[in-house]
Amino acid sequence: MSKIVIVYHSGYGHTKKVAEAVAEGSRGTLLAIDAEGNLPEGGWEQLAAAHVIVFGSPTYMGAPSWQFKKFADASSKAWYHRHWKDKLAAGFTNSATINGDKAGTINYFITLSQQHGMLWAGMGMLPANAKASTRDSLNNVAGFSGLMTATPSDASTDEMVPGDIATARAFGQRVVEALALFKA
């Protein structure tokens, strides 16, 4: 079992591509929430065995997708038995606009993690906010609490911003570093 599990829902494939980049950077395992809001067989056991759980969802109407919320509601059994207590948690989201109220989704993940007694790891990197910064600079969307990416609503997954994908890989590496500090 992987120490790092990235549990995510993706409606159109964009959040999946971000999840894959986080997994690449962290050497973590992907655990997809399906279109009905369910985990595959063995998914709950995989989360219970993880050291880190990274939450991911698109931001729809200022919050995670209903499929992610169904998963979160179903985590009440893990909550009751404290299966995720003292695990490290982190999160990411994607939406069509630079802002898109992504902070609402990240705050949802933080609240979920705190209800489970987890410890939260943020981005740990400065934003790209200098005049020389471009959309391809690391952390151009300026997430602090979690990874935020933006994909135009008419863009395919192949047209996603390369800087966002690079930031997702760097975020995955940040999760590994945070785990090393946490376990030190």
Summary of the structure (lengths in Angstrom):
residues: 184
radius of gyration: 15.1
end to end distance: 20.4
largest distance: 49.8
contacts: 646
relative contact order: 0.19
helix: 40%
strand: 18%
